[in-house]
């Protein structure tokens, strides 16, 4: 089968992948569509350390082909969106409703794939690897969705929507009447914007250096658009209640903090290099300001994806509008080029 493989030096689309059968508590999914997220590219450029060779992809949707013993919530033929969160469901964090903090879900990649031509085992990225025609995931990662949701749109719920909308609703807990600034309007930033709209924020300031992104930012809910943070104080003279940094630039961490009103929150979503350092003025924090990290939108995928599916069906959550362009998996390099040039909100690979 086809898939996108990073060998530690280069990326190639191969056609000789194999994946093992599902074991107890696992699901085999035939991937129909997978979004190209910046995190996939961060594996290739080394920002996210990950052992090669690895099958990339972590934002996908498809159809269940087989289930292992003990799996009852999905059956072959069901449509599912895949999360990257292979949480155990039994530890203290899972029991407290914090599956993103499950220690068994982080840093222990499996090797369910192999190359038919060489027999070489390949790692699975983010417990997912949706850039393959088929993948095996833990049952908890396969979330059943209505069949009337296009799989090209449903794929984006597994990362971009969970991360962006979840950061607003679950982590920052933006309330009606509060003000929001979003720095960076890529796939995550657009979902933060629409999360803020859903939460009832009356002022949502989108900031992106690319002026061409204004239209889509406003479509998703931005009330203002700036190409620099310099103009934020003209709109919000006392600062914002919430500032989301969605770029992953250490200098913008300081900017996010500086733009806060009293009791404001800076929420860090952009992925920086593991050892990158940011600086700020600690004295500013005595005005009850907070800096919040956020992993995967502090999500509970089985609950949240079901919610987002219904919000989409009601017209409240935009998914189709996120999909700027689809590419057959063989055009992976072209999808990367378009993403790096900022031509797409989200490019989606299809199989």
C-alpha positions as CSV (number, residue, x, y, z in Angstrom):
1,X,0.0,0.0,0.0
2,X,1.0,3.7,-0.4
3,X,2.3,5.9,2.3
4,X,4.6,8.9,3.1
5,X,7.8,7.8,4.8
6,X,10.6,10.0,6.3
7,X,13.8,8.0,6.6
8,X,15.7,10.7,8.6
9,X,17.1,12.4,5.6
10,X,14.3,12.7,3.0
11,X,10.6,12.1,2.5
12,X,9.2,9.8,-0.2
13,X,5.9,8.4,-1.2
14,X,6.3,4.6,-1.3
15,X,4.0,1.9,-2.5
16,X,5.3,-1.2,-0.6
17,X,4.0,-0.5,3.0
18,X,2.5,-3.2,5.0
19,X,0.6,-2.8,8.3
20,X,-0.1,-5.6,10.8
21,X,-3.6,-6.8,11.8
22,X,-5.3,-5.1,14.7
23,X,-4.7,-6.7,18.1
24,X,-6.9,-6.6,21.2
25,X,-8.3,-3.1,21.7
26,X,-7.2,-1.9,18.3
27,X,-8.9,-0.8,15.1
28,X,-7.7,-1.1,11.4
29,X,-8.8,1.9,9.5
30,X,-8.7,2.5,5.7
31,X,-7.7,6.2,5.4
32,X,-9.7,8.3,3.0
33,X,-8.2,11.7,3.7
34,X,-5.5,13.2,5.9
35,X,-4.7,16.9,6.6
36,X,-1.1,18.1,6.1
37,X,-0.3,19.8,9.5
38,X,2.8,21.8,10.4
39,X,3.7,19.1,12.9
40,X,4.4,16.7,10.1
41,X,6.8,19.1,8.6
42,X,8.3,19.7,12.1
43,X,9.3,16.1,12.2
44,X,11.1,16.5,8.9
45,X,13.0,19.7,9.9
46,X,13.8,18.3,13.3
47,X,11.7,20.7,15.4
48,X,9.9,17.7,16.7
49,X,12.4,14.9,17.5
50,X,11.1,11.6,16.3
51,X,12.9,8.3,15.4
52,X,13.1,7.4,11.8
53,X,12.1,5.7,9.6
54,X,8.5,6.8,10.3
55,X,5.2,6.9,8.5
56,X,4.0,10.5,8.7
57,X,0.5,11.9,9.2
58,X,-1.6,12.4,12.3
59,X,-4.8,14.2,11.1
60,X,-7.0,11.7,9.3
61,X,-10.4,10.1,8.8
62,X,-11.6,6.9,7.1
63,X,-13.6,3.8,7.3
64,X,-13.2,1.0,9.8
65,X,-12.0,-2.2,8.0
66,X,-11.5,-4.5,11.0
67,X,-11.5,-4.5,14.8
68,X,-9.5,-6.5,17.4
69,X,-10.9,-8.4,20.3
70,X,-12.7,-6.3,22.9
71,X,-13.6,-3.4,20.5
72,X,-17.4,-2.7,20.6
73,X,-17.9,1.0,19.9
74,X,-17.1,0.8,16.2
75,X,-17.6,-1.9,13.6
76,X,-16.4,-2.4,10.1
77,X,-18.0,0.1,7.8
78,X,-18.2,2.9,10.4
79,X,-16.8,6.3,9.5
80,X,-14.3,7.5,12.0
81,X,-12.1,10.5,12.7
82,X,-8.8,9.7,14.3
83,X,-7.2,11.4,17.2
84,X,-3.5,11.2,18.1
85,X,-4.3,10.6,21.7
86,X,-3.6,6.9,22.5
87,X,-4.4,7.4,26.2
88,X,-4.7,4.4,28.4
89,X,-8.0,5.3,30.0
90,X,-7.0,3.9,33.4
91,X,-4.4,6.2,34.9
92,X,-5.1,9.0,37.4
93,X,-5.0,11.7,34.7
94,X,-7.4,9.8,32.4
95,X,-9.7,9.1,35.4
96,X,-9.7,12.9,36.1
97,X,-10.8,13.7,32.5
98,X,-7.3,14.8,31.4
99,X,-6.4,12.3,28.7
100,X,-3.9,14.6,27.1
101,X,-1.8,14.2,30.2
102,X,-1.7,10.4,30.1
103,X,1.9,9.4,30.5
104,X,1.4,6.2,28.6
105,X,0.3,8.2,25.5
106,X,3.5,10.1,25.1
107,X,7.0,9.1,23.9
108,X,6.5,5.4,23.2
109,X,6.0,5.0,19.5
110,X,5.1,1.6,18.1
111,X,6.2,0.0,14.8
112,X,3.1,-1.5,13.2
113,X,4.4,-0.8,9.7
114,X,7.0,-2.5,7.5
115,X,8.3,-2.3,4.0
116,X,7.5,-5.3,1.9
117,X,10.6,-4.8,-0.2
118,X,13.1,-4.9,2.7
119,X,11.2,-6.1,5.8
120,X,12.3,-3.0,7.6
121,X,10.0,-1.9,10.5
122,X,8.7,1.7,10.6
123,X,7.6,3.8,13.4
124,X,4.1,5.3,13.7
125,X,3.9,9.1,14.1
126,X,1.7,10.3,16.9
127,X,0.2,6.9,17.3
128,X,-1.6,7.6,14.1
129,X,0.3,7.7,10.7
130,X,-2.6,8.8,8.6
131,X,-0.4,9.3,5.5
132,X,-0.9,5.6,4.7
133,X,-3.7,3.8,3.0
134,X,-4.4,1.8,6.2
135,X,-3.3,2.3,9.8
136,X,-3.8,0.5,13.1
137,X,-4.8,2.6,16.1
138,X,-6.0,2.1,19.6
139,X,-9.8,1.9,19.9
140,X,-9.9,5.0,21.9
141,X,-8.5,7.0,19.0
142,X,-11.2,6.0,16.5
143,X,-14.2,8.3,17.0
144,X,-17.4,7.3,15.2
145,X,-18.8,10.2,13.1
146,X,-22.0,10.6,11.0
147,X,-21.6,9.3,7.5
148,X,-22.9,12.5,6.0
149,X,-19.8,14.4,7.0
150,X,-17.3,14.5,4.1
151,X,-14.2,12.6,5.1
152,X,-12.0,15.3,3.7
153,X,-13.5,17.7,6.2
154,X,-13.8,15.2,9.0
155,X,-10.0,14.5,8.9
156,X,-9.3,18.0,10.2
157,X,-11.2,17.4,13.4
158,X,-8.5,15.0,14.6
159,X,-5.9,17.7,15.1
160,X,-6.5,21.2,13.9
161,X,-10.0,21.5,15.2
162,X,-9.3,19.6,18.5
163,X,-6.2,21.8,19.1
164,X,-7.6,25.2,18.1
165,X,-11.2,25.1,19.2
166,X,-10.3,23.0,22.2
167,X,-7.7,25.5,23.4
168,X,-10.5,28.1,23.5
169,X,-13.2,26.1,25.1
170,X,-11.3,23.6,27.2
171,X,-8.0,25.4,28.2
172,X,-8.6,29.1,28.1
173,X,-12.3,28.7,28.8
174,X,-13.1,31.9,26.9
175,X,-16.4,33.3,28.2
176,X,-19.1,35.5,26.5
177,X,-18.0,39.1,26.3
178,X,-14.3,38.4,26.6
179,X,-11.8,39.7,24.1
180,X,-9.4,37.6,22.0
181,X,-6.3,38.1,20.0
182,X,-5.0,35.4,17.7
183,X,-1.4,35.6,16.4
184,X,-1.1,33.5,13.3
185,X,-4.0,32.4,11.1
186,X,-2.9,29.1,9.8
187,X,-4.9,25.9,10.4
188,X,-4.6,26.1,14.2
189,X,-5.2,29.9,14.3
190,X,-8.3,29.7,12.2
191,X,-9.8,27.1,14.6
192,X,-8.9,29.3,17.5
193,X,-10.8,32.2,15.8
194,X,-13.9,30.1,15.2
195,X,-13.6,28.7,18.8
196,X,-13.6,32.2,20.1
197,X,-16.7,33.0,17.9
198,X,-18.5,29.9,19.2
199,X,-17.6,30.9,22.8
200,X,-19.2,34.3,22.3
201,X,-16.2,36.7,22.1
202,X,-17.4,40.0,20.7
203,X,-13.9,41.2,19.7
204,X,-11.6,38.8,17.9
205,X,-8.4,40.3,16.5
206,X,-6.5,38.2,14.0
207,X,-2.9,39.0,13.3
208,X,-0.9,37.6,10.4
209,X,1.9,39.1,8.3
210,X,0.2,37.8,5.2
211,X,-2.5,40.2,4.2
212,X,-4.1,37.7,1.8
213,X,-5.3,35.8,4.9
214,X,-7.7,38.5,6.0
215,X,-10.7,37.2,4.0
216,X,-10.6,33.7,5.5
217,X,-9.8,35.0,9.0
218,X,-13.0,37.1,8.9
219,X,-15.0,34.2,7.4
220,X,-14.1,32.2,10.5
221,X,-15.1,34.9,12.9
222,X,-12.4,37.6,13.2
223,X,-13.8,41.0,13.8
224,X,-10.5,42.8,13.0
225,X,-7.4,41.8,11.0
226,X,-3.9,43.3,11.3
227,X,-0.6,42.5,9.7
228,X,1.3,43.4,12.8
229,X,0.6,43.3,16.5
230,X,1.5,47.0,16.7
231,X,-2.1,48.0,16.1
232,X,-3.8,45.8,18.7
233,X,-3.8,48.5,21.4
234,X,-5.7,50.8,19.1
235,X,-8.5,48.2,19.1
236,X,-8.1,47.1,22.7
237,X,-6.5,50.0,24.6
238,X,-6.3,48.1,27.9
239,X,-5.3,44.8,26.4
240,X,-7.0,41.5,25.6
241,X,-8.5,38.9,28.0
242,X,-6.9,36.1,25.9
243,X,-4.0,36.1,23.5
244,X,-3.3,32.9,21.5
245,X,0.3,32.5,20.1
246,X,-0.2,30.1,17.1
247,X,3.1,30.6,15.3
248,X,5.8,29.1,17.6
249,X,8.1,32.1,17.6
250,X,9.8,32.8,21.0
251,X,9.6,36.6,20.4
252,X,5.9,36.3,19.9
253,X,5.6,34.7,23.4
254,X,6.8,38.0,24.9
255,X,4.4,39.9,22.5
256,X,1.4,37.8,23.6
257,X,2.1,38.6,27.3
258,X,2.6,42.3,26.6
259,X,-0.8,42.5,24.9
260,X,-2.7,41.1,27.9
261,X,-5.1,43.1,30.0
262,X,-5.2,42.6,33.8
263,X,-6.1,39.0,34.6
264,X,-5.4,38.1,31.0
265,X,-4.1,34.8,29.7
266,X,-1.5,34.0,27.1
267,X,-2.1,30.6,25.6
268,X,0.9,29.1,23.8
269,X,0.0,26.8,20.9
270,X,2.8,27.3,18.3
271,X,5.5,24.6,18.5
272,X,9.0,26.0,19.2
273,X,12.2,24.0,19.1
274,X,12.6,21.8,22.2
275,X,15.4,24.0,23.7
276,X,14.2,27.4,22.5
277,X,13.9,30.0,25.3
278,X,11.6,33.0,25.6
279,X,11.8,36.0,27.9
280,X,9.3,38.3,29.5
281,X,9.0,40.8,32.3
282,X,7.9,38.8,35.5
283,X,6.7,42.0,37.1
284,X,3.9,42.1,34.6
285,X,2.5,38.8,35.9
286,X,1.6,40.4,39.3
287,X,-1.5,41.8,37.6
288,X,-3.0,38.3,37.8
289,X,-1.8,37.4,34.3
290,X,-1.2,33.8,33.3
291,X,0.8,31.9,30.7
292,X,-0.9,28.7,29.7
293,X,0.6,25.8,27.9
294,X,-1.8,23.6,26.0
295,X,-1.4,20.1,24.7
296,X,-3.8,19.1,21.9
297,X,-6.5,21.5,23.0
298,X,-6.8,19.9,26.4
299,X,-9.2,17.6,24.5
300,X,-11.3,14.6,25.3
301,X,-11.5,13.3,21.8
302,X,-14.4,10.8,22.1
303,X,-16.5,13.6,23.6
304,X,-15.2,16.6,21.8
305,X,-15.1,15.2,18.2
306,X,-18.7,14.1,18.7
307,X,-19.6,17.6,19.8
308,X,-17.7,19.2,16.9
309,X,-19.5,16.9,14.4
310,X,-22.8,18.2,15.6
311,X,-21.7,21.8,15.5
312,X,-20.6,21.2,11.9
313,X,-24.0,19.7,11.0
314,X,-25.8,22.7,12.5
315,X,-23.6,25.1,10.5
316,X,-21.9,26.5,13.6
317,X,-18.4,24.9,13.1
318,X,-16.7,25.5,9.7
319,X,-14.9,22.4,8.3
320,X,-15.4,22.4,4.5
321,X,-14.1,26.0,4.5
322,X,-10.8,24.8,6.0
323,X,-10.0,22.5,3.1
324,X,-8.4,24.8,0.6
325,X,-7.2,22.1,-1.7
326,X,-7.0,18.3,-1.9
327,X,-4.1,16.3,-3.4
328,X,-3.6,12.7,-4.3
329,X,-1.0,11.3,-1.9
330,X,1.5,11.1,-4.8
331,X,1.5,14.9,-4.9
332,X,2.8,15.2,-1.3
333,X,5.7,17.4,-2.3
334,X,3.3,19.9,-4.0
335,X,1.1,19.9,-0.9
336,X,4.1,20.8,1.2
337,X,5.2,23.6,-1.1
338,X,1.7,25.1,-1.0
339,X,1.6,24.9,2.8
340,X,5.0,26.5,3.2
341,X,4.1,29.4,0.9
342,X,0.9,30.0,2.8
343,X,-1.3,29.2,-0.1
344,X,-3.7,27.0,1.8
345,X,-5.5,27.0,5.1
346,X,-5.3,23.2,5.1
347,X,-4.2,20.9,2.3
348,X,-5.7,17.4,2.5
349,X,-4.1,14.3,1.0
350,X,-6.5,11.7,-0.4
351,X,-6.1,8.0,-1.1
